[in-house]
Amino acid sequence: MGVDLSPAMLNEAQRRLTEAGLAASLLRGDLRCLPLASGFDGIFCLDSPLALILEDEGLAAALAAFHRTLRPAGVLVVEVYDYVRSLGEAKRRPSVARVRAPWGRILVNETHCYDQKAGQWEMTQAFTVERGGRQEIFTITHRLRIRTADAYAAAIEHAGFRIQALYDAYPGMHTGDYRMIFCARRVG
Ligand SMILES: C[S@@+](CC[C@H](N)C(=O)[O-])C[C@H]1O[C@@H](n2cnc3c(N)ncnc32)[C@H](O)[C@@H]1O
């Protein structure tokens, strides 16, 4: 079962499932009020969706929803980018990426702006997409909340979980950004 707020991402997930010959139920929903019955054995919240929840109340609501949805002693795995570590490094500088696709080319200009007071990181990506002799230009801005490992750990434990391990990678993952991977169990 997979949940995402974005219909486009759910379509992409369905495309990949079909390509891999796998089946799963995909559901549009918000992490802060997961539309699922309780009794799940595990929840995997991967690739940093919790950093897109800017307010602490929203983070608490998402973790409470995970707690409600898991069975007692169910497993929660939360992966978030470690922006605190990344901020000290080249990630703060503008970057350019050129990507070749089977159907054309993509140029991405990425700039970053860190609002220290709000603890937020704004990342703007300007895309130039060339496909079949046509060019499309558009910009996407992401606002991300920067939280320390201690802040995530405290929120996870406050929501009724016991953290069993904290990793910075798992086998086979694409690395390049610093990550924090919390493995926890529902208490009670
Ligand atoms: C960095 S992407 C990761 C996508 C996917 N999990 C993957 O591993 O490729 C973060 C995802 O979180 C989703 N998202 C952001 N806020 C959400 C929310 N409140 N509820 C559910 N999904 C959310 C976005 O639509 C986006 O697909």
The ligand as a Gaussian input file, in Angstrom:
#p B3LYP/6-31G(d) Opt

LIG

0 1
 C       11.081000      13.611000      -2.194000
 S        9.516000      12.968000      -2.681000
 C        9.722000      11.220000      -2.445000
 C        8.881000      10.442000      -3.373000
 C        8.938000       8.922000      -3.216000
 N        8.605000       8.507000      -1.865000
 C       10.251000       8.350000      -3.621000
 O       10.900000       7.708000      -2.785000
 O       10.678000       8.525000      -4.771000
 C        8.483000      13.428000      -1.321000
 C        7.048000      13.020000      -1.563000
 O        6.275000      13.421000      -0.429000
 C        4.983000      13.773000      -0.897000
 N        4.331000      14.556000       0.151000
 C        4.682000      15.791000       0.574000
 N        3.887000      16.196000       1.575000
 C        3.000000      15.181000       1.796000
 C        1.915000      15.010000       2.695000
 N        1.592000      15.945000       3.579000
 N        1.220000      13.869000       2.633000
 C        1.551000      12.887000       1.732000
 N        2.572000      12.998000       0.858000
 C        3.284000      14.138000       0.890000
 C        5.247000      14.513000      -2.192000
 O        4.112000      14.541000      -3.022000
 C        6.392000      13.688000      -2.772000
 O        5.921000      12.670000      -3.620000

